[in-house]
């Protein structure tokens, strides 16, 4: 099993590939949802926020950027911020 820090690093690296279009949103979202060691190491509010962001990101994938009520780019920026705050929370 991966450590929380390893899962965090993997998600951060794969977020870059998601931004570049090399990973599907559904695949990245599934990877984030399965990062159980990471989510268990963080306070519960982190899981709540992440799941909300993932739900919106998955919904945004169903629509074009113009017809969606929120920006995929903004959601990806928020996920990057979540990863940064999780890194701080984990102490590194």
Residue frames relative to the residue before (quaternion, step in Angstrom):
aa qw qx qy qz dx dy dz
X 1.0000 0.0000 0.0000 0.0000 0.00 0.00 0.00
X 0.4662 -0.6842 0.4927 0.2680 3.54 -1.01 0.82
X 0.4842 -0.6330 0.5135 0.3182 3.53 -1.22 0.51
X 0.6615 -0.4866 0.3697 0.4346 3.60 -1.22 0.31
X 0.6588 0.5156 -0.3123 0.4502 3.59 0.93 -0.87
X 0.6434 0.5114 -0.3212 0.4704 3.60 1.00 -0.80
X 0.6596 0.4988 -0.3134 0.4668 3.58 0.93 -0.84
X 0.6275 0.5304 -0.3285 0.4658 3.57 1.04 -0.77
X 0.6605 0.5050 -0.3022 0.4663 3.58 0.91 -0.91
X 0.6481 0.5192 -0.3126 0.4611 3.58 0.96 -0.87
X 0.6651 0.4951 -0.3074 0.4668 3.59 0.92 -0.86
X 0.6457 0.5197 -0.3247 0.4556 3.58 0.96 -0.83
X 0.6728 0.4856 -0.2988 0.4714 3.58 0.93 -0.86
X 0.6986 0.4613 -0.2853 0.4666 3.56 0.92 -0.84
X 0.5403 0.5880 -0.4149 0.4360 3.61 1.19 -0.33
X 0.6212 0.5335 -0.3370 0.4646 3.58 1.05 -0.72
X 0.6732 0.4698 -0.3052 0.4825 3.60 0.97 -0.78
X 0.5903 0.5477 -0.3612 0.4702 3.59 1.15 -0.57
X 0.6467 0.5131 -0.3154 0.4680 3.56 0.93 -0.89
X 0.7050 0.4671 -0.2544 0.4691 3.56 1.06 -0.77
X 0.5308 -0.6692 0.3833 0.3514 3.57 1.28 -0.02
X 0.5172 0.6564 -0.4179 0.3565 3.61 1.22 0.18
X 0.7272 0.2994 -0.1954 0.5860 3.60 1.29 -0.21
X 0.4337 -0.6812 0.5224 0.2737 3.56 -1.03 0.79
X 0.6104 -0.5632 0.4162 0.3701 3.56 -1.13 0.67
X 0.6547 0.5220 -0.3229 0.4412 3.60 0.87 -0.89
X 0.6625 0.5025 -0.3095 0.4614 3.59 0.98 -0.80
X 0.6619 0.4897 -0.3152 0.4719 3.60 0.93 -0.85
X 0.6416 0.5314 -0.3176 0.4529 3.54 0.97 -0.86
X 0.6473 0.5086 -0.3180 0.4704 3.59 0.94 -0.83
X 0.6327 0.5270 -0.3252 0.4650 3.57 1.00 -0.82
X 0.6664 0.4972 -0.3026 0.4661 3.59 0.93 -0.88
X 0.6628 0.5087 -0.3057 0.4566 3.58 0.95 -0.84
X 0.7038 0.4629 -0.2544 0.4750 3.59 1.13 -0.63
X 0.4970 0.6512 -0.4289 0.3808 3.60 1.27 0.05
X 0.0244 -0.8739 0.4855 0.0034 3.55 0.78 1.08
X 0.6357 0.5239 -0.3503 0.4458 3.61 0.93 -0.76
X 0.6457 0.5141 -0.3117 0.4708 3.57 1.00 -0.83
X 0.7035 0.4744 -0.2801 0.4490 3.57 0.76 -1.01
X 0.6547 0.5054 -0.3136 0.4665 3.59 1.05 -0.68
X 0.6641 0.5105 -0.3016 0.4554 3.59 1.14 -0.59
X 0.6808 0.4640 -0.2738 0.4963 3.59 1.26 -0.35
X 0.6105 -0.5250 0.4247 0.4139 3.59 -1.21 0.37
X 0.6627 -0.5540 0.3345 0.3769 3.62 -1.09 0.67
X 0.6116 0.5707 -0.3703 0.4039 3.61 0.99 -0.67
X 0.5836 0.5717 -0.3770 0.4363 3.61 1.12 -0.52
X 0.6438 0.5077 -0.3199 0.4748 3.57 0.98 -0.81
X 0.6384 0.5351 -0.3239 0.4485 3.58 0.94 -0.88
X 0.6796 0.4829 -0.2884 0.4710 3.57 0.86 -0.96
X 0.6608 0.5097 -0.3171 0.4504 3.58 0.86 -0.92
X 0.6728 0.4970 -0.3095 0.4522 3.59 0.83 -0.91
X 0.6275 0.5270 -0.3328 0.4666 3.59 1.05 -0.69
X 0.6578 0.4993 -0.3032 0.4755 3.56 0.97 -0.87
X 0.6599 0.5074 -0.3100 0.4593 3.58 0.95 -0.85
X 0.6258 0.5326 -0.3406 0.4568 3.60 0.98 -0.77
X 0.6822 0.4731 -0.2903 0.4760 3.58 0.90 -0.90
X 0.6356 0.5271 -0.3340 0.4545 3.59 1.01 -0.80
X 0.6576 0.4993 -0.3083 0.4725 3.58 0.93 -0.87
X 0.6444 0.5096 -0.3201 0.4718 3.59 1.00 -0.76
X 0.6545 0.5220 -0.3201 0.4435 3.57 0.96 -0.82
X 0.6055 0.5699 -0.3563 0.4262 3.59 1.14 -0.55
X 0.6272 0.5554 -0.3292 0.4356 3.58 1.22 -0.42
X 0.7562 0.3225 -0.1612 0.5461 3.57 1.25 -0.41
X 0.5469 -0.5569 0.4837 0.3960 3.52 -1.27 0.27
X 0.6824 -0.5020 0.3388 0.4093 3.57 -1.18 0.52
X 0.6843 0.5113 -0.2940 0.4289 3.59 0.96 -0.87
X 0.7451 0.4172 -0.2411 0.4611 3.60 0.97 -0.74
X 0.5787 0.5849 -0.3754 0.4267 3.57 1.25 -0.11
X 0.4840 -0.6950 0.4516 0.2808 3.57 -1.01 0.77
X 0.7666 0.2034 -0.1694 0.5850 3.60 1.22 -0.04
X 0.5312 -0.6709 0.4437 0.2661 3.51 -1.16 0.71
X 0.4662 -0.6594 0.5124 0.2921 3.57 -0.92 0.90
X 0.6320 0.5329 -0.3344 0.4524 3.57 0.97 -0.80
X 0.6516 0.5097 -0.3055 0.4715 3.57 0.98 -0.85
X 0.6473 0.5117 -0.3164 0.4681 3.58 1.01 -0.80
X 0.6493 0.5035 -0.3172 0.4736 3.58 0.98 -0.81
X 0.6203 0.5245 -0.3344 0.4778 3.58 1.08 -0.71
X 0.6592 0.5004 -0.3026 0.4728 3.59 0.99 -0.82
X 0.6273 0.5153 -0.3381 0.4761 3.59 1.06 -0.66
X 0.6281 0.5185 -0.3334 0.4748 3.60 1.03 -0.74
X 0.6373 0.5122 -0.3164 0.4811 3.58 1.03 -0.78
X 0.6233 0.5315 -0.3339 0.4663 3.59 0.99 -0.82
X 0.6555 0.5100 -0.3089 0.4635 3.59 0.93 -0.89
X 0.6392 0.5205 -0.3222 0.4655 3.60 0.99 -0.81
X 0.6855 0.4730 -0.2886 0.4723 3.58 0.90 -0.91
X 0.6181 0.5289 -0.3424 0.4701 3.60 1.07 -0.68
X 0.6241 0.5358 -0.3361 0.4588 3.58 1.02 -0.79
X 0.6510 0.4998 -0.3072 0.4818 3.59 0.96 -0.87
X 0.6482 0.5335 -0.3135 0.4437 3.58 0.92 -0.91
X 0.6907 0.4669 -0.2676 0.4830 3.57 1.06 -0.80
X 0.5298 -0.6689 0.3869 0.3496 3.56 1.29 -0.10
X 0.7806 0.2922 -0.2009 0.5147 3.54 0.99 0.54
